[in-house]
Amino acid sequence: MKIKVEKDKIIQAVKKTEGIELVLNDAADAKEALDFILRRTELFEGDHYQKLKDLTVTSVQEYKTSAVDYTVQFVLEFIFEDDATLDQKAGFIKDMQRFFNKF
């Protein structure tokens, strides 16, 4: 399962939760920032967080109107344990989206 998150939302989330203002240059930086966020298990409800096995991050540039007007977003792919139910996966994704929508 995958979602897209804007670069600025990840930066703001780390700043609020960790007090660190990061610069995200690439997907590796975003992965590290997301590791900071995911360490804070109290941010997420339920036990579906425990079913997350891995997270991969890729960078995407979305062009609004021209080649110079774009936003950097990261595609987050969540890889869950084999025994994770669809409801657990959906619950985790919803919690992540709710968390990032605060910023």
SULZI-V556722 format. One record per residue. N is the residue number from 1. SS is DSSP state (2 for helix, 1 for strand, 0 for the rest). PHI is phi in degrees with one decimal (* if undefined). OMEGA is omega in degrees with one decimal (none if undefined). Layout:
BEGIN
((N:SS:PHI:OMEGA) (N:SS:PHI:OMEGA))
END
This chain:
BEGIN
((1:0:*:-175.2) (2:1:-131.6:170.5) (3:1:-138.2:175.2) (4:1:-109.2:178.1) (5:1:-133.9:178.5) (6:1:-67.5:-179.7) (7:2:-53.8:-177.1) (8:2:-63.8:178.4) (9:2:-67.7:177.5) (10:2:-66.0:179.1) (11:2:-60.1:-179.7) (12:2:-64.5:-179.6) (13:2:-64.7:179.1) (14:2:-67.0:179.1) (15:2:-61.4:-178.5) (16:2:-72.8:-175.0) (17:2:-84.1:-175.1) (18:2:-113.2:-176.5) (19:0:75.4:-178.0) (20:0:-117.0:175.6) (21:0:-98.4:-175.4) (22:0:-96.4:168.1) (23:0:-113.3:-179.6) (24:0:-103.7:-180.0) (25:0:-92.7:-175.2) (26:0:-156.9:-177.2) (27:2:-64.1:178.8) (28:2:-64.9:176.6) (29:2:-63.6:179.9) (30:2:-65.0:178.1) (31:2:-61.0:178.7) (32:2:-63.8:178.0) (33:2:-63.4:178.9) (34:2:-67.1:174.6) (35:2:-62.7:174.7) (36:2:-58.7:-177.0) (37:2:-65.9:-176.5) (38:2:-69.5:175.4) (39:2:-63.7:-178.5) (40:0:-84.6:-175.3) (41:2:-61.6:179.0) (42:2:-68.9:177.3) (43:2:-73.1:-173.9) (44:0:-117.5:-177.1) (45:0:-88.4:173.1) (46:0:74.0:-176.7) (47:0:-100.3:-178.6) (48:2:-66.1:175.6) (49:2:-59.7:-178.8) (50:2:-66.7:-178.3) (51:2:-84.2:178.9) (52:1:-75.2:-178.7) (53:1:-93.3:-177.2) (54:1:-158.0:179.7) (55:1:-139.3:174.1) (56:1:-113.7:-175.1) (57:1:-129.4:172.8) (58:1:-128.4:-177.8) (59:1:-95.5:179.1) (60:1:-136.3:173.4) (61:1:-104.4:178.1) (62:1:-107.3:-178.7) (63:1:-90.8:-178.0) (64:1:-80.9:-176.5) (65:1:-128.1:-178.1) (66:1:-151.7:-178.7) (67:0:-67.1:-179.0) (68:0:-100.6:-179.6) (69:1:-105.7:-177.5) (70:1:-142.0:173.9) (71:1:-120.8:175.9) (72:1:-95.5:176.9) (73:1:-126.1:177.6) (74:1:-119.2:175.4) (75:1:-91.9:-179.7) (76:1:-102.8:176.6) (77:1:-106.8:-178.2) (78:1:-95.4:178.6) (79:1:-112.0:-174.4) (80:1:-103.6:173.5) (81:0:-59.5:-177.9) (82:0:-61.1:-177.5) (83:0:-89.1:178.4) (84:0:-70.9:179.0) (85:0:-81.0:177.9) (86:2:-61.4:178.2) (87:2:-64.5:177.8) (88:2:-65.0:178.7) (89:2:-62.8:-179.6) (90:2:-63.2:178.4) (91:2:-61.6:178.9) (92:2:-64.5:-179.5) (93:2:-61.7:178.4) (94:2:-61.1:178.7) (95:2:-61.5:178.4) (96:2:-63.5:-179.7) (97:2:-64.8:176.8) (98:2:-60.3:-180.0) (99:2:-61.5:-177.8) (100:2:-73.0:178.2) (101:2:-70.2:176.3) (102:0:-71.7:-173.7) (103:0:-108.6:none))
END
